[in-house]
Amino acid sequence: MPRCRPFFARRIASRFIASLVLLATALSLSVSQVQAAPLPAMKAKQVSVSGLSSGAYMAVQFGVAYSAIVDGAGVIAGGPYYCARGNLSTATTVCSCTTLPAMCHVSAGGTNVPGLFDITNQNASNGSIDPVAGMNRQRIWLFSGSADTLVPTPVMDDLASYYQNYVPAANIRYKKDLAAQHAVPTDFFGNGCSTLASPYISNCGYDAAGELLQWIYGPLVQKSSNNPAGRFIGFDQAEFLSDPQSHGMAATGVLYVPPGCDANNAQSCKLHVAFHGCKQNQANVSDAFVRNAGYNGWADANNILVLYPQAAAVTMANPNACWDWFSYDDPNYAKQSGRQMKAVKRMVDRLTGASDPGPGPGPATCFNASNYAHVQEGRAHTNGFYVYANGSDQLMGLNNIFARTTLKRTAPDYYEIGTCP
């Protein structure tokens, strides 16, 4: 048998080693590095939401705006609906202490909760959000770390007061006696409980994810492991929002599917949406949040799909990859017509088998107004100096009082440029 010459032997050995390296790399890929696939259609039920920091604010506004379909919310270090009132300074000095400490104005009652009642009720009365009666059946779990320096307890106290106006007291649980910094508390992973550092998950010997899920859904089977037994699906978020990275959302989101939800389109499963906080998206912390925030073990034991939508940094406007709770991308951010809100709602619709919120048959309602008025009334949104119709995203022209456009509403929150009789 002929023997390989040294050169070819080295080449074969090199290729073999390279193959092993590639295999090892493939096996160690994080969820964010896996090629995105379409989000699968499923038929889950009992939708709930939770989040930390900007994700907490997103969970609140999503639960309020879509109260007809959201059964409950878990809020860690957040604040009342529309707290920022579309203003960055208010967001960073009144609703949080995320600017210079000397500029922080957080105080008891500082968010003006009665004024937020008025805004909520007005949005509900004009159809921008679901009727407030939907919140009456929700179960709300609140957590404020007593050592939290970024969203101090007075802001969460205001959130508790906000919910008490709409939700029966028996449906609200508020824990604020744990000396935790600004982070998701767990019983198995993270920094020290009093540490403020990435990935903003702290091992406090307290299972926040388990506590909030059990409060929202009632008694659950105890988790048996913190190591996920199911599968992570990286899915294309552009399917739900065109050019997501220009609007503060990443190209890829993550769905966790526990073993019990793989069959029958997850018909026997619940759906929980977990919103990460600022600087907690995959680009910043890799898979730390989606794997170690504490949800997956409970999901395995109780057949709960966990949707992990992903925000993204936008230069200058949103450098920390926060969710839009202060109008960095969209003045309608807290309404059903908000870009990020609609995107997540469409994901939820896909996973619950609800109808597509896109255009449908039926008589059109027409509006002829200036582009500026369309934006103010929630029929259109801006991107830079230009205005786009909500739903269809058709370009309408410049955002001013002189440019006029006729819009036809052909479905809820869906408008097209057209002519009317």
Secondary structure, DSSP 8 states (H G I E B T S, - for coil): -----HHHHHHHHHHHHHHHHHHHHHHT--GGGS--B-------EEEEEEEETHHHHHHHHHHHHTTTTEEEEEEES---TTTTTT-HHHHHHTS---S-GGG----TTTT-HHHHHHHHHHHHHTTSS--GGGGGG-EEEEE--TT-SSS-HHHHHHHHHHHHTTS-GGGEEEE--S---SSEEESSSSB-TT---TT-EEE-S--HHHHHHHHHH-S------SS--SEEEEEEGGGTSSSGGGGTB-SEEEEEE-GGGSSGGGTT-EEEEEE--TT-SHHHHTTHHHHHSSHHHHHHHHTEEEEE--B--BTTTBTT---SSS-SS-TTTTSTTSHHHHHHHHHHHHHHT----S--SS--EEEEEEHHHHHHTTSEEEETTEEEETBT--EEEESSSS-EEEEEEEETTEEEE----
